[in-house]
């Protein structure tokens, strides 16, 4: 019996050694073939452009193609499911927005993936700052003045939203103000901003780069950025909290993910290649017009941020009573 146990132990140890050796060999040669980068939006948007610019630089560095595959729809759920169910070999990579990991688990009662367990975090890649903007007819020059107006005039202002991120961000602002606005949903930012310029809606939260040209022309008024810190790209625009609405912050970040079972050595290799490409001066110059800020992190930092914000937004969304299904 002792001899059998000893033999079994030797087989187990040998199997483990072989598995570790195979994993190490995979990491040493990675990437050895084209990488598919799944983006949850149509071509042409900021996420798609960042993915293509970073992917191209990574391809130049690794001598392996990075093929961007657009899988839009269902608040990024389609793309996220595709990544979660892909082979965990490092050759199917996911480009995710923060809400897919932090808000969708509460907004949707049945997700085809587990945001906390089905992905291996790789790195943060960009921060895409959002701006709180109003039509010039709104009698508010700061976020605090808008908050006071909303509180004193419930349901008088209409806000436009082109996606679930904007909806949650704007509802959270109204909740922080202690009031309510009337929601007007749109299928895209273009129509939302057009109606905001025409005054059909009076308030919106959109990417800074999307609305800044209209702010410069005087067609819209920018009150603040929604993040907890000022945007490096637009440092003169204060945060909502700075203007006197404490406790409000909404960050809009993008990240890179892999399927959960991907070997850690492969995750580390991809993280290093993504960060190297993202920090290249050529990449920074090409994405600067989009208003995004290149950031990078360790997998552990991304995992910690996602978990913290997931807990935060679970409480906030439940308190606001927002539910998609």
N, C-alpha and C positions, 0 to 999 in steps of 0.2 A: 504493500500500500504506500509506504514511504517512498519507494522507488518510483511508483506511478505518479505520485504528487510531484516528485522532483522533476520527472520527465515533462509533466504538464507545465510546470513552472518554467522550464527551459524553453519549451515551445512558445509559451506566452511572451517571454522575454525576447526571443528571436523575432517573433511577429511584430512586437513593438519596435524593436530596432530597425526592422525592415521598413515599417510604416514611416518612421522618423526619417530614415534615409531617403525614401521616395519623396517625402514632403520637402526635404532639404534640396534634393535634386530638382524638383519642380520649381522651387523658388530661385535656384541658381540660374535656370534657363529662362525664367519668366521675364518678359513675354516672348514666347517662341512662335506666335501666330497672331493674326489680327484680333483686336479687342473690339467688342461691340459695346457701345455706350448708349444706353437707353435714356432718352429724354422725354419727360411726360407732357411736352407741349409741342404745338405745331412749329414748323420751321419759321425763322424770322424773329422770334421773341428774344428777350435778353438771356434767358436760360439756354436756349438753343445756340445762340451766338457765342456765349461763354464756353459751352461744351465744345463747339467746333474749333474755336481759337485755341483753347487749352489742349484739345485732342490732337490738333495739327502739330503743335509744338512737342507734345509727348511722342507722337509718331516720328518726328524728326530725331528726337533724342534716342528712342529705343529701336529705330529702324523697323518698326512694325506698324501697320496701318491701325488707326483708331476710327472705326466706322460708327457714325452717329445714326441711331435709329429712333425716329420720332413716334411715340405712342401716346397721343393725347387722349384726354377724356376722363370723365368720372372723377374730377378733383384729384387727378394723378394716380388713382387706384389701379387703373389698367397697367400702367408702367411699373408701379411698385409690385404688383402681383407677378409680373413677368420676371422681375429681378429676383424676388423671393423664391420662385420655383425653378430658377436656372441652375445648371450644374455649378457646384461651388469650386470652380477651377481658376477663377480670376479673369476669365475671358468674356463674361457678361457683367457689365458694370452699370450701376444705377446712378443717375443724376436726380437728386431729390430736393424738393423745397422743404423747409422746416415744418410746415403744417402737416405734411404727410406723416411725419413721425410724432408730432406733438398735439395736433388738434383732431385729425381724422379719427383716431381711436375713440374719442368721445362723441364726435359729430355723427358717426355711423355706428349703428348697433351691430352690424355684421360686416366686418372687413374680411377679405380673403387672405389676409396676412396678419401676423402679430408684429406690430411696430417695435416692440421691445425685444423680441426673440428671433425674428426671421431674417435679420440683416446683420452683417458685420460692418460697423462704422469704419470709414477710411479716413476722411478728412473734411472739415469745412472748406469751402472753396471761395465763395463770395458772400458779402453782405449787400443786399439790394434795398437801400433805404426807401421808406415810404414817407410821403408828405400829406399832411392834413391841409386841404385846400378848400376855398369857398368861392362862390360867385361874388363879384364886387358889391352886389346889392345887400349882402349880409352885413349887418352892423356890428362887425367884430374884426378887430385888428390883431388879436392874439388868441391863442388857444383858450386861455382863461376867460376872455370875453365871450368866446363862442360857447364855452361850457355854461357860463352864467345865463346866456341867452336861451340855450336849450332848456335849462332848468326852469326859467321863468316862462317859457313858451313851449310847453310839451306838444309834440306832433305838429308843430308849425313848419318846421324845416323838413325838406325831403333830401335824403341822401342816396346817391347812386353807388351801386356796387357791381363789379364785373366778375367776382369770384368769391369763394367762401372765405378766403383770407381777408379780403377787404370788408366783407360782412362782419366777421368777428372783430376785426380791428375797430370798425366804426361803432358797432354796438357796445364794445368795451369802453370806448370814449364817452358815449352817451351815458353809460352806466356810471362812469367816474364822475360825470357832470351832475348826476342825479336827475336826469331827464330822459326824454325819448324823442326820436325822429322817425319819420315815415320812410320805410325802405322802398327803393325802386331798383329791381334787378336788371342787369344788362348781360348780353352774351359776350361782351368784350370791352376792353378799356377804351377803345376808339369811340364807340357810341356813348359810353358813359361820360367821357371828357367833352365830347361834342355837346351833349345836353347840358352839361355843367356850364359850358361857355354861354349857351343860349339861355340859361337860367331856369331850365325845366326842372333841374334838381339844383340844390344850393350847396351841398357839402359832398366831399368825396375824399377817400384816402387812396392814393395811387403812387406808383414809383416816382421818385423825385424827377428822374430824367424825363419821364413821360409828360409831366405837367410844367416843368421849368420854362420851356419856350413860351407858353401861354402866360405864365406869370410875368416874364420879362416884357411881354407885349401889353400887359395890363388887363388881359382878358380874365385872369384868375388871380386870387390872392392866396399866397402860401402863408400859413400861420405857424407851422412847426413840422419837425420830423417826429415820427412816432417812436423811434428807438430811444434807449436809455442814454445814448451818447450822440453827440452831433455827428453828422456825416462828414467824413474827411473830404469828400468831393464837393460838399456845399456847407462849409463851416459857419457861414453867417446865419443859417437857419437854426433857431433854437429848438430844443426838445420840448415836447408837450409839458413834461414835468417842470422844466426851467421856467415856463411861462406862468406857472401857478396852478397846475392840475396835478397834485401829488398822487403817486401810486399808479400812474398810467405809463406803460411802456409796451411797445409791440415791435419785436424784431422780425425781420424778413431775411432769412439766410438760406443759402443753398449748400448742399453737401454731396459727397460721393459715398456710395454704399456698395457692398458686395453681398451675395447670399451668405447666410449665417455660418455654414459649415466650411467656408473657405479657410485653408490653412493660414495660420498667423504669419508665417514667413512670406506668403504671397501677399497678404494684406499689407505688410510692412513695405514690401517692394513696390506695390502700386502706390501706396501713400507717398513714398519718397519720389517716385516719378511724377505724380500729380503735382506735388508741392514744387518740385524743380521747374516743371513747365509753367505753373501758374505764376511763379515769381519771376519769370523771365521778363526783362524790360519790354520786349516786343509784344508780349501778351498784355502787359499792363497798359501799353499805349493803345492797343486795339480795343480793349474793353472799357477804357476810360470814358468814351462818349456815351456809354450805356448808363453811366451813373453808378455802376457797381464798384465795390471795393474788394480787391483781392485779399483774402484771408486764408490762413492755413492752420491746421491743428493736428494733434495726434489723434489716433482713433479713440483713445480714452477720454480726451477732452470733448470730442464730439458726442460720445456716448453719455457723458455726464450732463452736457448741456441739453441734449434731447430728453433725457429722463427728467431733469428738473423742470423744463418747460412743459413736458407732457403732464406732469402732476399739477403744475400751475394752471394750465388751460383746462384741465378736467374740471377743476373747481370753478373757474370763471365761466365756462360754457354752460355748466349745469345751473349756476346761479342766474345766468341770463336767459335760461330756458331755450337755448338754440338747439335744434335737432334737424338733421337733414332727412333721416329715414326713421 
